[in-house]
Amino acid sequence: MTITSITLYEVPEGNADDFVHSLRENIQLMRLQPGMINGHIYHVESKNSYFKFVNVTHWESEAAMDAALAKLEDTLEDCDIDREEEWRELGVHITPVVCSTEMAYEGKKAA
């Protein structure tokens, strides 16, 4: 069963560029991992939202996602990168959520 991982990021306004740069590095590693189907990073346009970025990733299974996250952690550690500390210094707060599909729907196509 495929799963969807949704990660919400609170990022202080002045630190968005540095955050996106480090997030891009993470994505380059994650997209090569077995079991990843696809993903999208969204920039939240709403001014009243705590969250500035949303990462939505689809995986073949939760086990594939967990293995990919473990590989990311190992790779960052091998490169002496502490992403959690880096993001903490940038004031980034993360809210991860793993979901399975409850209901699917499509919009009505124009004639």
N, C-alpha and C positions, 0 to 999 in steps of 0.2 A: 504494500500500500504506500503510495507516495504521501509525503508530508510537506507542509509549508512551514518554514521558519521565518518569523517576522521579528525584526530587531528594531526597536525605537531608540533613537539617539537624541539626547538633550545636549546641545553644543552651544556654548557662549558665542555670541555673534562675532566677536573678534578672532575666534579660533577656528572658524569653519574651514578655511583653506588648509591649515595644518592637519586638521582632522581628516578632511577628504583625501589628502595626500597619503596619510597612513592607512586609511581604509582601502584606498586603491591598491596599496601594496598587499594587504590581506587578501583582497579579492583575486589578485593575480595568482596567489598560491592556492586559494580555495577552488577556483574554477577548473583546476587541473585534476582535482581529486575525483576518484570513482564515485559514482552515485549522484553527482550534482547534475540536475536537469537544466536549470536556468536560474537567473536572479535579476532583480532590478533594485537600483538605489533611487529613492525618491527624495527630492528636496521639498520640504513642507512649505507651502506658500502662505498658509494662514498665519496672520500676525499674532493671534491669541493662543497659538499652540506652544506647549512646552517643548515639543519634539521638533527638531529641525531637519532630521533625516530619518528615512525608514528604509530598511533593507528587507526585501521579500525574496526568499530563496526557496526553490522547490527541489526536493531530494527524492531519490528512489525509495529510501527508507530512513528511519531514525538512526539505525545502526550505521548507515553510510555517512550520515551527517556527523554523528559522534566520532567516527574514525577520522573524518576530514578535519574536525576541530582539534582532535588530538595531534594530528600530523602538523597542523598550523602551529600549535603550541610548541611542539618539538622543534620545528624549523626556526621559529622566532627565538627560542632558547639557544639553539645552535649558533644563531647570528648575534647573540647577546642583545636581543631586543626585548624589552619589557613593555609590551603594548598596553597592559593594564595601567602601569605607572605613567606611561606617556600620556594616555588619555585622562588619567586622574589629574595630571598637571595642567592639561588643557581645560579641565572643568567638565569633561564629558561624563554623562550619566547614561547607562545602558539598561534597557528593559527588553530582555529576550522572551519570545513566546513561540512555542511549537504547536502547530495546529494540524488537524486532519479535516478533510472536507465534510461539512455538515450538509450543505446544499449548494448546487451549482445553478447558475442562471445566465441568460444572455439577453441583450437588448433586442428590441424589435428593429429589424433592418428596414431602412427607407426603401420605398418602391422605386 
